[in-house]
Amino acid sequence: MLRFRPFLPARQWISAHGHAATDNHLHNASLWNVLTRPASPEARNQRNVLIDGIGVGLTAGVGSFLSVFLVRLGASSFLIGLLTAMPALTGMLLAMPVGQFLASRPRIVPWFARSRFFVLLCYVLTGLVPFVFQSHRPEAIIVIWALATLPQTIVSVAFTVVMGAVAGPGGRLTLMSRRWSILGLANTLTVLAVGQVLRLFEFPFNYQMVFIGSAVGALISFAFSSSIKLPPIEAAPTHQPLIRTLREHGSTLRANQRFVRFTASQFVFRWGMALALPLFPIYWVRNVHASDPAISAITSVQTAVTMIGYFLWARTSQHRGERVALLIAALGVSFYPLLTALTHRVELLVMWAGLAGLFSAGVDLVFFDIVLSSCPADQQPAYIGMYQTTVFIATFLAPLAGTVLADAVGIVPALIVGTALRLVGFGLMAALGVGKAEAENQSHPAGRPTAL
């Protein structure tokens, strides 16, 4: 068994502390009761997680306009791509060392809460930039978000530990579906409000107001995330050298073909997803000349439909099977860049964004389930560490490639390439049988994580 532990699986948590973080009664409690009448420390932890999601959603709603703000400040396509790619580069390089560091900390919640607060505070700093700099404003904002990449990496690793411990082995999906829904609702309402506020003042003061105002969400998030109470984690022993750990990761990768097929096909698919990501706001502003309220409508509709889509795809997966849900969702979201490239009317862009939100919710949900179901509970750190590495590689390189391609051949051909890559990934998932229930999973149910 690998000694490297980027996070503590739920089964190890229970083994170490002799109890689950939640019980079945709490899992079945209504959302209203969890929010208003938490009757135990476990229920209060869940309440804190959910309200923390509200704070994150408020700030993330403002953050939806960060790329648009940069474009309006005159940022180059390269800088827009860099904004998307920097967190992935840092995560690709530092996620494993950060995981080793956190594994040696008896209390992870303070690291999680403070790092999250610093990341959210960067939106406030972004709003202050035009007050301080008269030129090179886009570059100054990029520097701020470059500094944020280290705490972003800490959050990405610590989040799994904290959420898993709060939810317990039987409540992870319930807790996270509630958190995602609440976060999505807060995000949608914020995006709608921001779109109206931006109309009231001149540029750039209008953007500065909403970015500085995002401090409200940052403070809510910090107050409740730092209030999560978890037992201390036994510090991990000294870790073996990182090079040896990587070699052992390669051995575990070859041992699980289901995981290999999924990881390879989602890697190609994710390239198509990430390549087009920085191109959408550029296309809206430069090609369609969409107004701020129009961009707000595009973003809010996509977020709202995504929030609803989680419930619809969960039901589809239960009734029709995981593979059917995955293939329909992956095929549907593949055409979003192409439809955008062929559209010059804001009304249609809003419609395409809604469809993209619906299908992307299915992809997110099924990817989440497949990666967990293909990881043996006693080797989750190794498997999810490898999976996250492929995610970081794609989300670092693909946005940069997309913006370079857009500058070289035009944004419309670049969007079409994004669709082509998504379709290739979809074809691989179909051909390799990703999402099929395997006999070994049925005959050895203990190999699946307890939460599933």
C-alpha positions in Angstrom: 0.0 0.0 0.0 1.4 3.4 -0.9 2.7 5.6 1.9 1.9 8.8 0.1 -1.5 10.1 1.2 -2.7 13.3 -0.4 -5.9 13.0 1.6 -7.5 10.6 4.1 -10.2 8.4 2.7 -13.5 8.1 4.6 -12.8 4.5 5.5 -9.4 5.4 7.0 -11.0 8.3 8.9 -13.5 5.9 10.6 -10.8 3.4 11.3 -8.6 6.0 12.9 -11.3 7.6 15.0 -13.8 4.8 15.6 -16.9 6.6 14.4 -18.4 8.0 11.3 -18.8 11.7 10.9 -22.5 11.4 10.4 -25.3 8.9 11.0 -28.1 7.7 8.8 -30.6 9.9 10.5 -28.6 13.0 9.6 -28.2 11.7 6.0 -32.0 11.6 5.7 -32.7 14.9 7.5 -34.3 17.6 5.4 -32.3 20.4 4.1 -34.4 22.9 6.1 -33.7 21.0 9.4 -29.9 20.9 8.7 -29.8 24.6 8.0 -32.1 25.8 10.8 -32.0 23.2 13.6 -28.7 21.4 13.7 -29.0 19.2 16.8 -25.5 17.7 16.9 -21.9 18.6 16.1 -22.2 16.6 12.9 -25.3 18.5 11.9 -23.6 21.8 12.7 -20.7 20.8 10.5 -23.0 20.1 7.6 -24.8 23.5 8.2 -21.4 25.2 8.1 -20.5 23.4 4.9 -23.7 24.5 3.2 -23.6 28.1 4.3 -19.9 28.2 3.3 -21.2 27.2 -0.1 -23.5 30.3 -0.2 -20.5 32.5 0.5 -18.5 30.8 -2.2 -21.4 31.1 -4.6 -21.8 34.8 -4.0 -18.1 35.4 -4.8 -18.0 33.0 -7.7 -20.9 34.8 -9.2 -18.8 38.0 -9.3 -15.9 35.9 -10.5 -17.8 35.0 -13.6 -17.1 38.5 -14.9 -13.3 38.4 -14.3 -12.4 37.3 -17.8 -14.9 39.9 -19.2 -13.3 42.6 -17.1 -9.9 41.7 -18.4 -11.1 41.7 -22.0 -12.7 45.2 -21.5 -9.4 46.4 -20.0 -7.6 45.4 -23.2 -6.0 42.1 -22.1 -4.6 40.0 -24.9 -6.0 36.5 -25.7 -2.8 35.1 -24.2 -3.5 36.7 -20.8 -7.0 35.4 -20.8 -5.8 31.9 -21.5 -3.1 32.3 -18.8 -5.7 33.3 -16.2 -7.4 29.9 -16.9 -4.2 27.9 -17.1 -2.2 29.2 -14.1 -4.1 27.3 -11.3 -3.7 24.1 -13.3 0.0 24.6 -13.8 0.5 25.2 -10.0 -1.7 22.2 -9.2 0.2 20.0 -11.6 3.5 20.9 -10.0 2.5 21.2 -6.3 -0.6 19.1 -5.6 1.4 16.1 -4.5 3.9 18.1 -2.3 0.9 20.0 -0.8 -0.9 16.7 -0.2 2.2 15.4 1.6 2.4 18.6 3.7 -1.3 18.5 4.7 -1.1 14.8 5.6 1.4 15.8 8.3 -1.0 18.4 9.7 -3.2 17.2 12.6 -5.8 19.9 11.8 -6.6 20.7 8.2 -9.6 22.9 8.6 -7.6 26.1 9.4 -5.5 25.5 6.2 -8.6 25.0 4.2 -10.5 28.0 5.5 -7.6 30.5 5.4 -6.5 29.4 2.0 -10.0 29.7 0.6 -10.4 33.2 2.2 -7.2 34.4 0.5 -8.3 33.1 -2.9 -11.7 34.8 -2.5 -10.0 38.0 -1.3 -8.2 38.2 -4.6 -11.4 39.3 -6.2 -11.4 42.3 -3.9 -7.8 43.0 -4.8 -8.8 42.8 -8.5 -11.4 45.6 -7.9 -8.7 47.8 -6.3 -6.3 47.6 -9.2 -7.7 50.5 -11.3 -7.3 52.7 -8.2 -3.6 51.9 -8.0 -2.5 51.3 -11.6 -3.0 53.7 -14.4 -1.5 51.4 -17.0 -0.7 47.6 -17.3 -3.9 46.9 -15.3 -4.5 43.4 -17.0 -0.9 42.4 -16.1 -1.4 43.5 -12.5 -4.5 41.4 -12.2 -2.8 38.4 -13.6 0.0 38.8 -11.0 -2.7 38.8 -8.2 -4.1 35.6 -9.6 -0.7 34.0 -10.0 -0.1 34.6 -6.3 -3.5 32.9 -5.6 -2.6 29.7 -7.3 -0.7 28.2 -4.3 -3.7 28.7 -1.9 -6.0 27.4 -4.7 -3.9 24.2 -4.7 -4.2 23.9 -0.9 -7.9 24.3 -1.2 -8.2 21.7 -3.9 -6.5 19.1 -1.8 -7.9 20.0 1.6 -11.4 20.2 0.3 -11.6 16.5 -0.3 -10.4 15.8 3.2 -12.8 18.2 4.9 -15.9 17.3 2.9 -15.3 13.6 3.2 -14.9 13.9 7.0 -18.0 16.1 7.4 -20.2 13.8 5.2 -19.0 10.5 6.5 -18.9 7.3 4.4 -22.6 7.2 3.7 -23.5 10.9 3.2 -21.0 12.3 0.7 -23.3 12.4 -2.3 -26.2 13.9 -0.3 -24.1 16.6 1.3 -22.3 17.5 -2.0 -25.5 17.6 -4.1 -27.0 20.0 -1.5 -23.9 22.1 -1.4 -23.6 22.3 -5.2 -27.3 23.2 -5.5 -27.1 26.0 -2.9 -23.8 27.3 -4.3 -25.4 27.3 -7.8 -28.4 29.2 -6.6 -26.3 31.8 -4.9 -24.1 32.0 -8.0 -27.1 32.5 -10.3 -28.7 35.2 -8.2 -25.4 37.0 -7.9 -24.7 36.9 -11.7 -28.2 38.4 -12.3 -27.7 41.1 -9.8 -24.2 42.0 -11.1 -25.5 42.3 -14.6 -27.9 45.0 -13.4 -25.4 46.8 -11.2 -22.9 47.0 -14.1 -25.5 49.1 -16.0 -25.7 51.8 -13.3 -22.1 53.1 -13.4 -19.3 53.9 -15.9 -16.5 51.5 -16.7 -14.3 50.5 -14.9 -15.9 51.8 -11.7 -18.9 49.5 -12.2 -16.7 46.4 -12.2 -14.7 47.7 -9.3 -17.8 48.0 -7.2 -18.9 44.4 -7.7 -15.4 43.0 -7.2 -14.9 44.9 -4.0 -18.4 44.0 -2.9 -17.5 40.3 -3.2 -15.9 40.7 0.2 -19.3 39.8 1.6 -19.1 36.3 0.2 -15.5 35.9 1.3 -16.3 36.8 4.9 -19.4 34.4 5.0 -17.3 31.6 3.6 -14.4 32.2 6.1 -16.8 32.5 9.1 -18.5 29.2 8.4 -15.7 27.1 6.9 -13.4 28.0 9.8 -16.2 26.9 12.2 -16.1 23.3 11.0 -15.0 21.1 13.9 -13.2 17.8 13.1 -11.1 15.5 15.3 -7.3 15.9 14.8 -5.9 13.6 12.2 -3.0 11.4 13.2 0.1 12.9 11.5 1.4 10.7 8.7 5.0 9.3 9.1 7.9 10.6 7.0 7.1 10.1 3.4 9.3 8.3 0.9 11.0 10.3 -1.9 8.6 11.8 -4.5 10.3 10.0 -7.4 9.7 6.6 -5.8 6.1 7.6 -5.1 5.6 8.4 -8.8 6.9 5.0 -9.9 4.5 3.3 -7.5 1.7 5.3 -9.0 2.6 3.9 -12.4 2.3 0.4 -11.1 -1.1 1.0 -9.6 -2.3 2.6 -12.8 -1.5 -0.6 -14.8 -3.4 -2.7 -12.3 -6.9 -1.2 -13.0 -7.9 -1.2 -16.7 -11.3 0.3 -16.0 -9.6 3.3 -14.4 -7.1 3.5 -17.3 -9.8 3.5 -20.0 -11.8 6.2 -18.2 -8.8 8.4 -17.5 -7.5 8.2 -21.0 -10.8 9.0 -22.7 -11.8 11.8 -20.3 -8.3 13.3 -20.8 -9.0 13.8 -24.5 -12.6 15.0 -23.8 -11.4 17.4 -21.1 -8.9 18.9 -23.7 -11.9 19.9 -25.8 -13.7 21.3 -22.8 -10.8 23.4 -21.5 -9.6 24.5 -25.0 -12.8 26.4 -25.7 -13.3 27.8 -22.1 -11.4 31.1 -22.5 -12.7 31.6 -26.0 -16.3 32.0 -25.1 -16.0 35.5 -23.3 -13.7 36.6 -26.1 -16.3 35.6 -28.7 -19.1 37.3 -26.8 -17.3 40.6 -26.5 -15.3 40.8 -29.7 -17.5 39.0 -32.3 -21.0 39.4 -31.0 -20.4 42.7 -29.1 -22.6 41.5 -26.3 -23.5 44.0 -23.5 -22.8 43.3 -19.8 -26.5 42.4 -19.1 -26.5 40.0 -22.1 -23.3 38.3 -20.8 -25.0 38.2 -17.4 -28.0 36.4 -18.9 -25.8 33.9 -20.7 -23.9 33.1 -17.6 -26.8 33.0 -15.2 -28.9 30.8 -17.5 -26.1 28.3 -17.8 -25.5 28.2 -14.1 -29.2 27.8 -13.3 -29.8 25.0 -15.8 -26.6 23.2 -14.5 -28.0 23.4 -11.0 -31.3 21.7 -12.1 -29.4 19.3 -14.3 -27.7 17.6 -11.4 -31.0 16.3 -10.2 -32.2 15.2 -13.7 -29.0 13.4 -14.5 -28.9 11.6 -11.1 -32.4 10.3 -11.9 -31.4 9.4 -15.4 -28.3 7.5 -14.2 -30.4 5.6 -11.7 -33.1 4.5 -14.2 -31.1 4.2 -17.5 -27.7 3.5 -16.2 -24.5 5.4 -15.8 -23.2 4.7 -19.3 -26.3 6.0 -21.0 -26.2 9.2 -19.0 -22.6 9.7 -19.7 -22.8 9.2 -23.5 -25.9 11.4 -23.9 -24.4 14.2 -21.8 -20.9 14.0 -23.4 -22.4 14.1 -26.9 -24.7 17.0 -26.1 -22.1 19.2 -24.6 -19.6 18.5 -27.4 -21.6 20.7 -29.8 -21.6 23.9 -27.6 -18.4 25.5 -29.1 -19.7 24.8 -32.7 -23.1 26.3 -32.0 -21.4 29.3 -30.4 -19.2 29.8 -33.5 -22.2 29.8 -35.8 -24.2 32.2 -33.7 -24.4 36.1 -33.8 -27.6 36.6 -31.8 -27.5 36.9 -28.0 -30.8 35.2 -27.7 -29.4 32.0 -29.3 -26.2 32.2 -27.2 -28.4 32.2 -24.1 -30.2 29.1 -25.4 -26.9 27.3 -26.2 -25.5 28.2 -22.8 -28.5 26.6 -21.1 -28.2 23.4 -23.1 -24.4 23.3 -22.3 -25.3 23.7 -18.6 -27.7 20.8 -18.8 -25.3 18.4 -20.5 -22.2 19.5 -18.6 -24.0 18.7 -15.3 -24.4 15.2 -16.5 -20.7 14.9 -17.4 -19.6 16.3 -14.1 -21.9 14.0 -12.1 -21.0 10.8 -13.9 -17.3 11.6 -14.1 -17.4 12.1 -10.3 -19.1 8.8 -9.8 -16.9 6.8 -12.2 -13.6 8.0 -10.7 -14.7 7.0 -7.2 -16.2 3.7 -8.3 -13.0 2.7 -10.2 -10.8 3.5 -7.1 -10.4 0.7 -4.5 -11.1 2.3 -1.1 -7.7 1.4 0.2 -5.8 3.1 -2.7 -7.9 6.2 -3.3 -5.0 8.6 -2.8 -2.9 7.0 -5.6 -5.8 6.7 -8.1 -7.3 10.1 -7.5 -3.8 11.7 -7.5 -3.2 10.3 -11.0 -6.6 11.3 -12.2 -6.2 14.9 -10.9 -2.8 15.0 -12.6 -4.4 14.4 -16.0 -7.1 17.1 -15.2 -4.4 19.6 -14.3 -2.4 18.9 -17.4 -5.4 19.3 -19.7 -6.7 22.4 -17.9 -3.2 24.0 -18.1 -2.2 23.3 -21.7 -5.6 23.4 -23.5 -6.6 27.0 -22.6 -3.3 28.3 -23.8 -3.5 26.2 -26.9 -7.0 27.5 -27.6 -6.0 31.2 -27.3 -2.8 30.7 -29.4 -4.9 28.8 -32.0 -7.5 31.7 -32.0 -4.8 34.2 -32.7 -3.3 32.1 -35.5 -6.4 31.0 -37.4 -9.3 32.9 -35.8 -11.7 32.3 -33.0 -14.3 30.5 -35.0 -12.0 27.7 -36.3 -10.6 27.4 -32.8 -14.1 26.8 -31.4 -14.7 24.2 -34.1 -11.5 22.4 -33.0 -12.9 22.4 -29.4 -15.9 20.6 -30.7 -13.8 18.1 -32.6 -11.7 17.2 -29.6 -14.9 16.7 -27.5 -16.3 14.4 -30.1 -13.0 12.4 -30.2 -13.2 12.0 -26.4 -16.9 11.0 -26.7 -15.9 8.4 -29.3 -13.2 7.0 -27.0 -15.6 6.7 -24.1 -18.1 4.9 -26.3 -15.5 2.6 -27.9 -13.7 1.7 -24.6 -16.9 1.0 -22.7 -16.5 3.7 -20.1 -19.4 3.6 -17.7 -20.2 -0.1 -18.1 -20.9 -2.1 -15.0 -18.2 -4.7 -14.7 -18.6 -8.2 -13.3 -15.8 -7.7 -10.9 -17.6 -4.7 -9.3 -20.7 -6.7 -8.9 -19.0 -9.7 -7.3 -16.7 -7.6 -5.1 -18.8 -4.7 -3.9 -16.3 -3.9 -1.2 -14.0 -2.6 -3.9 -16.2 0.4 -4.3 -16.0 3.4 -2.0 -18.5 3.1 0.9 -20.1 6.4 0.0 -21.3 4.9 -3.3 
